[in-house]
Amino acid sequence: MSFDLNSRAELVKKFPFNNDSDIFVVDIGYNDLEHIKPIKWVHRKRNYSIHYVFEGSGKLFIDNNEFHVEKKQLFFISTDEDVMYYPDEDNKWKYIWFSFNGNQAEQIGKSMGFCEGTSVLPLKEHKKAEYILLELLSDAEKGKINEYKAKAAFFSIVGAMSANATTEQITKNCADEAANFLETNFMRSDLSVEAICSLLYVSHSSLCKVFKNEYGVTPLRYLIQIRMQYASKLLLEGDMQIKRIAELSGYSDEVHFMKTFKKYYDATPTEYREKFKRKAKKS
């Protein structure tokens, strides 16, 4: 027998805290706002959270944005946001929430399609999701829940939302995150587009598409540009060995570096350096 939404006003289950994990569920809960007084003041959350609304409607305020939240919708709250939310007086919420944290918590929200200005989204597979969520609440009510069951239910929602997230929803944040990661990690010889996809919870094709829409080139081409520009800077600043410049530019293979450089600048690193030395002497 699944959980009866009218059986109680509130239900909360906490789990062991593990701040070393990429993602961990801190606690889950159910609230029937017909019987619980909402918090009508601006505050910040210690953990990230997602709420799924079974019934009712209400308002969500995040920083300077206001959202109307109805049944069959999810809303996402980050830890760095000023937030306030409460139900409409004539149609009060009944919702389940997951409080979570970890090294990849923010990326989870982005993978689901949430970003700045988009904090509320519909859950398309709501019938399947509601069955899983009601079973979870039923287990919690009977004392048969554990962190693994909670995490499984949590990721069933994440998975459904990630599959439904559109390119438009993830485009700018995703592209900017990828660009920033490339700019700060380009010296790593093991850096790959696949690694960034794993970090951002997006497919290779989706990342390439949104990145090119924002930056005009693919992530790989953007990485090559950063590395070549940095190598050029090192070549012109002194007499550092080519092998060392290759290493500092993110290439463990000197031959691969020289081929890439020649293709990018139409000159070998040595030719490039000598050309600019001659120009400097003439001037």
C-alpha positions as CSV (number, residue, x, y, z in Angstrom):
1,M,0.0,0.0,0.0
2,S,1.4,3.4,-1.0
3,F,1.5,6.6,1.0
4,D,-1.8,8.4,1.6
5,L,-1.2,12.2,1.1
6,N,-4.0,12.9,3.6
7,S,-2.6,10.6,6.3
8,R,-0.4,13.2,8.0
9,A,0.8,16.8,7.8
10,E,4.5,16.2,7.9
11,L,7.1,13.4,7.6
12,V,10.9,13.8,7.8
13,K,13.7,11.2,7.6
14,K,17.3,12.2,8.0
15,F,20.3,10.2,6.8
16,P,24.0,9.9,7.8
17,F,26.0,12.9,6.7
18,N,28.8,12.3,4.2
19,N,30.5,15.4,2.9
20,D,33.1,13.4,0.9
21,S,30.6,12.1,-1.6
22,D,29.9,13.5,-5.0
23,I,26.2,13.4,-4.1
24,F,24.4,12.4,-0.9
25,V,20.9,12.8,0.3
26,V,20.7,14.6,3.6
27,D,17.1,14.0,4.3
28,I,13.7,13.7,2.6
29,G,10.3,15.0,3.8
30,Y,6.7,15.4,3.1
31,N,4.6,18.5,3.9
32,D,0.9,19.1,3.7
33,L,0.7,22.9,3.9
34,E,-3.0,22.7,4.8
35,H,-1.8,21.8,8.3
36,I,1.7,23.4,8.5
37,K,2.4,27.1,8.7
38,P,4.7,28.1,5.8
39,I,7.9,30.1,6.3
40,K,7.1,33.5,4.9
41,W,10.4,35.2,5.1
42,V,13.6,35.3,3.0
43,H,16.2,32.8,4.0
44,R,19.0,30.6,2.6
45,K,19.3,26.9,2.6
46,R,22.2,24.9,4.1
47,N,21.7,22.2,1.4
48,Y,20.4,22.0,-2.1
49,S,16.8,20.8,-2.5
50,I,14.2,19.8,-5.0
51,H,10.5,19.8,-4.2
52,Y,7.9,17.8,-6.2
53,V,4.3,19.1,-5.8
54,F,1.7,16.4,-5.7
55,E,-1.2,18.8,-5.2
56,G,-1.9,22.6,-4.9
57,S,-0.2,25.7,-6.1
58,G,1.9,28.5,-4.7
59,K,4.6,31.1,-5.1
60,L,8.4,30.7,-5.1
61,F,10.7,33.7,-4.8
62,I,14.4,33.3,-5.6
63,D,16.6,36.4,-5.5
64,N,14.7,38.8,-7.8
65,N,12.6,36.2,-9.6
66,E,9.1,35.2,-8.8
67,F,7.6,31.8,-10.0
68,H,4.2,30.2,-9.8
69,V,4.4,26.5,-8.9
70,E,1.6,24.1,-9.6
71,K,1.0,20.4,-9.2
72,K,3.2,18.0,-11.2
73,Q,6.0,20.5,-11.1
74,L,9.4,20.5,-9.5
75,F,11.3,23.4,-8.1
76,F,15.0,23.6,-7.3
77,I,16.7,25.6,-4.6
78,S,20.5,26.2,-4.4
79,T,22.5,27.2,-1.4
80,D,23.6,30.6,-2.7
81,E,20.1,32.0,-3.2
82,D,17.8,34.2,-1.1
83,V,14.6,32.2,-1.1
84,M,11.0,32.2,0.1
85,Y,8.1,30.0,-0.9
86,Y,4.5,29.5,0.3
87,P,1.2,28.0,-1.0
88,D,-1.8,29.8,-2.4
89,E,-4.4,30.2,0.4
90,D,-7.2,28.5,-1.5
91,N,-5.1,25.6,-3.0
92,K,-2.4,24.6,-0.6
93,W,0.6,22.5,-1.5
94,K,1.3,18.9,-0.7
95,Y,4.8,18.1,-1.7
96,I,7.8,15.8,-1.1
97,W,11.3,17.3,-0.9
98,F,14.8,16.0,-1.1
99,S,17.6,17.8,0.6
100,F,21.0,16.9,-0.8
101,N,24.6,18.0,-1.1
102,G,28.1,16.9,-2.3
103,N,30.8,17.9,-4.8
104,Q,28.4,17.6,-7.8
105,A,25.2,19.0,-6.2
106,E,25.1,22.1,-8.3
107,Q,25.8,20.2,-11.5
108,I,22.8,17.9,-10.7
109,G,20.5,20.9,-10.9
110,K,22.0,22.0,-14.2
111,S,21.7,18.5,-15.6
112,M,18.0,18.5,-14.8
113,G,17.5,21.8,-16.8
114,F,17.5,24.2,-13.8
115,C,19.5,27.4,-14.3
116,E,19.3,31.1,-13.4
117,G,15.8,32.2,-14.2
118,T,14.6,28.6,-14.6
119,S,13.8,27.3,-11.1
120,V,10.5,25.5,-11.9
121,L,10.0,22.7,-14.4
122,P,7.3,20.2,-15.1
123,L,8.0,16.5,-14.5
124,K,6.8,14.9,-17.7
125,E,6.9,11.3,-16.4
126,H,4.9,12.3,-13.3
127,K,2.8,9.1,-13.0
128,K,5.9,6.9,-12.8
129,A,7.6,9.4,-10.6
130,E,4.7,9.7,-8.2
131,Y,4.5,5.9,-7.8
132,I,8.2,5.8,-6.8
133,L,7.8,8.8,-4.5
134,L,4.7,7.5,-2.7
135,E,6.3,4.2,-2.2
136,L,9.3,5.9,-0.7
137,L,7.1,7.9,1.7
138,S,5.2,4.7,2.6
139,D,8.5,3.0,3.5
140,A,9.5,6.1,5.5
141,E,6.2,6.1,7.4
142,K,6.7,2.4,8.3
143,G,10.4,2.9,9.3
144,K,11.6,0.8,6.4
145,I,13.6,3.5,4.6
146,N,17.3,3.9,4.3
147,E,19.7,6.3,2.5
148,Y,20.0,3.9,-0.4
149,K,16.3,3.8,-1.1
150,A,16.2,7.6,-0.8
151,K,19.1,8.0,-3.2
152,A,17.5,5.6,-5.7
153,A,14.3,7.6,-5.7
154,F,16.2,10.8,-5.9
155,F,18.1,9.7,-9.0
156,S,15.0,8.4,-10.6
157,I,13.8,12.0,-10.6
158,V,17.2,13.3,-11.7
159,G,17.3,10.8,-14.6
160,A,13.8,11.6,-15.8
161,M,14.5,15.3,-15.7
162,S,17.9,15.0,-17.4
163,A,16.3,13.1,-20.2
164,N,13.7,15.8,-20.6
165,A,16.0,18.8,-20.3
166,T,16.1,20.8,-23.5
167,T,19.1,22.4,-25.2
168,E,17.7,25.9,-24.5
169,Q,17.4,25.1,-20.7
170,I,21.0,24.1,-20.3
171,T,22.7,26.0,-23.1
172,K,24.4,29.1,-21.6
173,N,25.2,27.8,-18.1
174,C,26.5,24.6,-19.5
175,A,28.6,26.3,-22.1
176,D,30.0,28.8,-19.7
177,E,30.9,26.1,-17.1
178,A,32.7,24.1,-19.8
179,A,34.6,27.2,-21.0
180,N,35.6,28.1,-17.5
181,F,36.8,24.5,-16.9
182,L,38.9,24.5,-20.1
183,E,40.4,27.9,-19.3
184,T,41.5,26.8,-15.8
185,N,42.6,23.3,-16.6
186,F,44.1,23.5,-20.1
187,M,47.6,22.6,-18.7
188,R,46.3,19.1,-17.8
189,S,47.4,16.6,-20.5
190,D,44.6,14.2,-19.5
191,L,41.9,16.9,-20.0
192,S,39.2,15.7,-22.5
193,V,35.7,16.7,-23.6
194,E,34.4,13.4,-22.3
195,A,35.6,14.4,-18.8
196,I,33.8,17.7,-19.0
197,C,30.6,15.9,-20.1
198,S,30.8,13.6,-17.1
199,L,31.4,16.6,-14.8
200,L,28.4,18.5,-16.2
201,Y,26.1,15.5,-16.6
202,V,25.5,16.1,-20.3
203,S,26.1,14.1,-23.4
204,H,29.0,14.8,-25.8
205,S,26.6,15.8,-28.6
206,S,24.6,18.2,-26.4
207,L,27.7,19.9,-25.0
208,C,29.2,20.4,-28.4
209,K,26.0,21.8,-29.8
210,V,25.3,24.3,-26.9
211,F,29.0,25.2,-26.7
212,K,29.2,26.0,-30.4
213,N,26.0,28.1,-30.2
214,E,27.6,30.2,-27.4
215,Y,31.3,30.4,-28.5
216,G,31.2,29.7,-32.2
217,V,33.6,26.7,-31.9
218,T,33.5,23.2,-30.4
219,P,34.9,22.6,-26.9
220,L,37.9,20.8,-28.4
221,R,38.7,23.7,-30.8
222,Y,38.4,26.1,-27.9
223,L,40.8,24.0,-25.9
224,I,43.3,24.0,-28.8
225,Q,43.0,27.8,-29.1
226,I,43.8,28.3,-25.4
227,R,46.8,26.0,-25.5
228,M,48.2,27.4,-28.7
229,Q,47.9,31.0,-27.5
230,Y,49.6,30.1,-24.3
231,A,52.4,28.2,-26.1
232,S,52.8,31.3,-28.4
233,K,53.2,33.5,-25.3
234,L,55.9,31.2,-23.8
235,L,57.8,30.9,-27.1
236,L,58.0,34.7,-27.4
237,E,58.9,35.4,-23.8
238,G,62.3,33.6,-23.7
239,D,64.3,30.6,-24.8
240,M,62.4,27.9,-23.0
241,Q,62.8,24.4,-24.5
242,I,60.0,23.3,-26.9
243,K,59.5,20.1,-24.9
244,R,58.9,22.1,-21.7
245,I,56.5,24.5,-23.5
246,A,54.6,21.5,-24.8
247,E,54.2,20.2,-21.2
248,L,53.1,23.5,-19.8
249,S,50.6,23.8,-22.7
250,G,48.9,20.5,-21.8
251,Y,50.8,18.2,-24.2
252,S,52.6,15.1,-22.9
253,D,53.7,14.3,-26.4
254,E,56.1,16.8,-27.9
255,V,55.5,15.5,-31.5
256,H,51.8,15.9,-31.2
257,F,52.2,19.4,-29.8
258,M,54.5,20.4,-32.8
259,K,52.0,19.0,-35.3
260,T,49.1,20.9,-33.7
261,F,51.2,24.1,-33.5
262,K,52.2,23.8,-37.2
263,K,48.6,23.3,-38.2
264,Y,47.4,26.2,-36.1
265,Y,50.1,28.8,-36.9
266,D,51.4,27.4,-40.2
267,A,54.9,27.3,-38.7
268,T,56.8,25.0,-36.4
269,P,57.4,26.4,-32.9
270,T,61.0,27.0,-33.8
271,E,60.1,28.8,-37.0
272,Y,57.5,30.9,-35.1
273,R,60.0,32.0,-32.5
274,E,62.7,32.8,-35.0
275,K,60.3,34.8,-37.2
276,F,59.3,37.1,-34.3
277,K,62.9,37.4,-33.1
278,R,63.8,38.7,-36.6
279,K,60.9,41.1,-36.5
280,A,62.0,42.4,-33.1
281,K,65.6,43.0,-34.3
282,K,64.3,45.0,-37.3
283,S,62.1,47.2,-35.2
